[in-house]
Amino acid sequence: MIRFQIIERTGANLHKTLIDAMRTGELRTFEAIRRGRRIEHKNLSYPGWMNWSVIGGIINCEVISPHKPGREWQFFSAFLGRLADRYADQIVAINIQFPGLAPQPKRARAIKRRRRRRK
């Protein structure tokens, strides 16, 4: 899974712009479904989908590929490329997180104490 946040410029209303572009066919490779909360790529070679929500000018996105785990980067790359190409003037920043399992802390070894032999 890949999570990222798109921080839009003040007053840009990027979320509405992207949804409208997908519905009118301006963004032909992406499709907004489930009332614009889920984005899919029309080309099936990019596995998975993206769930997103908007809170105060920040679009929170989560790319999921349950059938081909580890291949989320393809969908993410296609979407990010499209943003950079057409909508860069409406974006302030994009923050990317790669959540995963945290490494398990190593257990401390028990200290073995040797008994002293009595003489």
N, C-alpha and C positions, 0 to 999 in steps of 0.2 A: 504494500500500500504506500502511496505517496500522498502527502498532504501539502497543500500550499495555499497561500493567501495572496490575493491580488488587492493591493491598496490603490484605489482610484483617486484621481485628482478631484478636488472639491467641485461639486456640481456636474461632474462628467456623466453620472448615471450610466456607468459602463454595463452593469448587469442588464438593464433594460435594452441597451443598444445591442448587446450580444444576443439576447433572446430574440429580439426583433429581426436581427440579421439571419439567424438560423431559420426562423419561420418564413421569411420572405425569399430565402434562397441565396442571399448574398454570401453567407457562409455555407456553401453547398456540402462540405465534407462532414459537418457536425449537425446533429439533430437534437432539439430540446423536446423531452417527453416528460410525462408526469407533472404537468403544469410548470415546466421550466426548472424543476428541481433535479432532474437527471439529464446528463448529456451523454450521447452515444456518438461514436464515429460510424459513418455509413459504410466505410470499408471494413469488412470483417477481419482483415489481416491485423488490425489494431485491436487486440482483445480488451474487453472490459468496458467500463463506463466511468462517469464522474458524477458524484453527488455534490451539489453545492448549495450554499445558502448565503444570504446577504445580511449583514448587520452593520449599520452605520458607515457605509462607504467601503466596507471590506468584504470581499467575496471569499468565503471559505470553501475550499475545494478538496475533495478526497477522491483519488483515482483508485479504482478497485478492479482487479482482474482475477476473479475466483477460479476460472477454468484453466488459466495459464499463469499461475503465480510467478512473480518475478519479471513479468513482461509489461508491467504498468508503464515503464519508461517510454514505450512506443506511443501510447496514447498521450502521455504527458508531453512528450517532445513535439508531437503534431500540434497539440493545442497551444503550447508555448510559442511555437514558431508562428502560428497564425496571429497570436496576440502581438508579438513583436513586429510582424509585418504590417498589420493594419491598424492596431489600436495603441501603439506605444505612446502616442501623445496624450492619451487619457489615463495613463498608468504612472503612479509615483514609484511603486516598488512591488516586487514579488518575493515573498518569503517561502522557502521550501523546507519541509521537514521529511525525514525518512524514518518514521517510527518503526521500531522493531523490538524484538525481545532484548531486554537488557541482559548483558552477560551476568551469569551467576557468580557471586563473589566466592572466591576460593575459601575453603574451610581452613582454619588455622590448624597446623599440625600439633598434636599433643606432644608435649616435651617429655621425653623419656628420661627418667633419672635412674642412674645406676646406683645400686646399693653398694655401699662400701663393705668390703670383707673385713670381718673382725679377725684380728690376729691373736 
